[in-house]
């Protein structure tokens, strides 16, 4: 939402937003499968995508 208000080009947000969405879907699956290492990597990737999107807004 911050990126939209700051005038960031939507094309720059597409890939990181999709990556963030995918990580949000994969994380609970990995949790149920009890795969801690991949779950942690998924969180790092998702947070990194979010930080990248926020950095575009600055």
Backbone bond lengths (Angstrom), bond angles and torsions (degrees), N, CA, C in turn:
res aa  C-N    CA-C-N  psi(-1)  N-CA   C-N-CA  omega(-1)  CA-C   N-CA-C  phi
1 X - - - 1.429 - - 1.529 110.05 -
2 X 1.323 116.31 -39.97 1.460 119.99 178.57 1.518 109.97 -62.42
3 X 1.328 116.25 -40.22 1.466 120.08 -179.66 1.523 111.00 -64.84
4 X 1.302 117.26 -38.11 1.457 120.56 179.09 1.513 112.61 -65.57
5 X 1.328 116.62 -40.39 1.462 120.63 179.49 1.520 112.62 -72.86
6 X 1.330 117.19 -26.46 1.466 119.67 -176.85 1.521 112.31 -85.84
7 X 1.322 117.60 -4.74 1.459 120.74 175.93 1.517 114.79 87.51
8 X 1.321 117.89 20.75 1.460 121.13 177.62 1.524 108.77 -68.36
9 X 1.320 115.94 138.50 1.461 121.41 179.11 1.531 109.35 -63.10
10 X 1.321 116.61 129.44 1.464 121.56 -176.61 1.518 112.50 -62.70
11 X 1.326 117.38 -27.50 1.466 119.69 179.11 1.523 111.38 -65.64
12 X 1.326 117.43 -30.59 1.463 120.79 177.71 1.526 111.96 -73.55
13 X 1.312 116.74 -22.68 1.460 120.98 -176.77 1.524 113.55 -91.84
14 X 1.314 117.48 -14.01 1.461 120.24 -172.40 1.522 112.55 -61.10
15 X 1.320 117.31 -55.00 1.467 120.34 -175.44 1.529 111.95 -65.18
16 X 1.348 119.50 -49.13 1.468 116.83 178.61 1.531 113.38 -63.36
17 X 1.321 118.03 -31.99 1.466 120.15 178.29 1.523 110.95 -68.27
18 X 1.319 116.76 -40.27 1.468 120.37 177.67 1.527 110.10 -66.21
19 X 1.331 116.64 -42.14 1.467 120.36 177.79 1.527 110.09 -60.25
20 X 1.328 116.90 -44.50 1.461 120.46 179.06 1.530 110.71 -61.31
21 X 1.325 116.56 -44.07 1.462 120.13 179.12 1.520 112.77 -62.76
22 X 1.319 116.28 -41.25 1.466 120.44 179.12 1.526 110.50 -64.28
23 X 1.324 116.70 -41.79 1.466 118.58 179.45 1.521 111.65 -65.17
24 X 1.338 117.14 -32.26 1.464 120.24 177.57 1.527 111.50 -68.11
25 X 1.318 117.19 -28.64 1.467 120.75 178.27 1.529 110.60 -81.91
26 X 1.329 116.62 -39.86 1.463 121.20 -175.71 1.533 111.93 -71.89
27 X 1.323 117.57 -35.26 1.468 120.62 -174.82 1.530 113.67 -55.23
28 X 1.330 120.84 -51.30 1.472 118.31 -179.51 1.529 113.05 -66.42
29 X 1.321 116.66 -28.93 1.470 119.17 176.64 1.521 109.79 -64.62
30 X 1.337 115.99 -45.71 1.461 120.06 178.13 1.524 111.14 -65.90
31 X 1.319 116.86 -32.19 1.461 120.58 176.86 1.529 110.48 -64.36
32 X 1.315 116.29 -45.70 1.465 119.91 179.78 1.522 112.09 -66.99
33 X 1.335 115.98 -29.72 1.463 120.40 178.78 1.533 111.83 -84.95
34 X 1.337 117.00 -4.02 1.458 123.76 178.62 1.534 112.17 58.70
35 X 1.326 116.12 48.09 1.464 122.34 177.63 1.528 106.99 -111.25
36 X 1.320 115.53 88.40 1.464 121.18 -170.59 1.522 113.17 -67.46
37 X 1.321 118.38 -41.98 1.463 120.69 -175.61 1.521 111.30 -64.66
38 X 1.318 117.28 -48.05 1.464 120.08 178.85 1.525 111.42 -66.54
39 X 1.316 116.11 -32.93 1.467 120.06 177.43 1.525 110.28 -64.20
40 X 1.319 116.69 -41.78 1.466 120.51 178.31 1.521 111.34 -66.06
41 X 1.319 116.51 -40.83 1.468 120.52 177.47 1.520 109.86 -62.84
42 X 1.319 116.75 -39.89 1.459 121.33 178.65 1.526 111.20 -61.66
43 X 1.317 116.78 -41.54 1.463 120.63 178.43 1.522 110.23 -64.08
44 X 1.330 117.14 -44.07 1.468 120.82 -179.58 1.524 110.57 -62.08
45 X 1.326 117.16 -42.95 1.470 120.70 179.13 1.526 110.33 -64.08
46 X 1.319 117.26 -43.71 1.460 120.58 179.86 1.519 112.95 -64.43
47 X 1.318 116.63 -43.60 1.466 120.29 178.81 1.524 110.18 -67.27
48 X 1.333 116.85 -37.85 1.468 120.26 177.84 1.524 111.24 -62.79
49 X 1.323 117.01 -40.87 1.463 120.21 177.47 1.525 110.65 -63.81
50 X 1.320 116.33 -39.27 1.465 120.56 178.66 1.528 111.08 -66.38
51 X 1.323 116.78 -43.28 1.468 120.64 178.31 1.520 110.40 -63.64
52 X 1.324 117.15 -39.47 1.464 120.59 177.83 1.529 110.90 -61.11
53 X 1.332 116.21 -45.09 1.464 119.23 179.21 1.525 111.25 -63.13
54 X 1.323 117.03 -39.66 1.464 119.97 178.28 1.525 111.17 -67.20
55 X 1.339 117.25 -34.83 1.466 119.74 179.65 1.526 111.40 -67.57
56 X 1.316 117.29 -27.70 1.462 120.39 176.73 1.527 111.17 -68.32
57 X 1.312 116.42 -27.22 1.463 120.53 -176.88 1.524 112.57 -79.20
58 X 1.305 116.79 -15.59 1.475 120.03 -176.40 1.502 110.89 -83.56
